[in-house]
Amino acid sequence: MLNKKSIEEELDKFLKLPPAVNKHLAMRYFIPEWDDKVDASYDFIRDEFSANRNAYTDDIYAHQIYGQGNYDGILVSKVIVDKKKVKEPI
């Protein structure tokens, strides 16, 4: 039975590909910015949104809940950013 390394070596031989130059680097994670926001005061016990919530003005990005980002970057669409008259920090 072939292990993962053997399979990768055999596949590289078959495809005749040079090793990737960045193979030694750690995986990086980029979160897409889709305007997916959350109610930071959501009541999970009662399964209810916060009282008098205005989703447009009160909600925040999920990654803003944490003190430090749990990602390496945020992917944004240049077209969308260029269209906005007011630029908001993410």
Contacts in CASP RR format, 6 or more apart in sequence:
PFRMAT RR
TARGET T0000
AUTHOR 0000-0000-0000
METHOD contacts of the structure
MODEL  1
MLNKKSIEEELDKFLKLPPAVNKHLAMRYFIPEWDDKVDASYDFIRDEFS
ANRNAYTDDIYAHQIYGQGNYDGILVSKVIVDKKKVKEPI
2 10 0 8 1.000
12 19 0 8 1.000
28 72 0 8 1.000
28 73 0 8 1.000
29 70 0 8 1.000
29 71 0 8 1.000
29 72 0 8 1.000
29 73 0 8 1.000
30 71 0 8 1.000
30 72 0 8 1.000
30 73 0 8 1.000
30 74 0 8 1.000
30 75 0 8 1.000
31 63 0 8 1.000
31 71 0 8 1.000
31 73 0 8 1.000
31 74 0 8 1.000
31 75 0 8 1.000
32 74 0 8 1.000
32 75 0 8 1.000
33 61 0 8 1.000
33 74 0 8 1.000
33 75 0 8 1.000
33 76 0 8 1.000
33 77 0 8 1.000
33 90 0 8 1.000
36 61 0 8 1.000
36 62 0 8 1.000
37 55 0 8 1.000
37 59 0 8 1.000
37 60 0 8 1.000
37 61 0 8 1.000
37 62 0 8 1.000
38 59 0 8 1.000
38 60 0 8 1.000
38 61 0 8 1.000
38 62 0 8 1.000
38 65 0 8 1.000
39 49 0 8 1.000
39 50 0 8 1.000
39 53 0 8 1.000
39 55 0 8 1.000
39 58 0 8 1.000
39 59 0 8 1.000
40 58 0 8 1.000
40 59 0 8 1.000
40 60 0 8 1.000
40 64 0 8 1.000
40 65 0 8 1.000
41 50 0 8 1.000
41 53 0 8 1.000
42 48 0 8 1.000
42 49 0 8 1.000
42 50 0 8 1.000
43 49 0 8 1.000
43 50 0 8 1.000
50 58 0 8 1.000
53 59 0 8 1.000
61 90 0 8 1.000
63 69 0 8 1.000
63 70 0 8 1.000
63 71 0 8 1.000
63 74 0 8 1.000
74 90 0 8 1.000
76 90 0 8 1.000
81 87 0 8 1.000
END
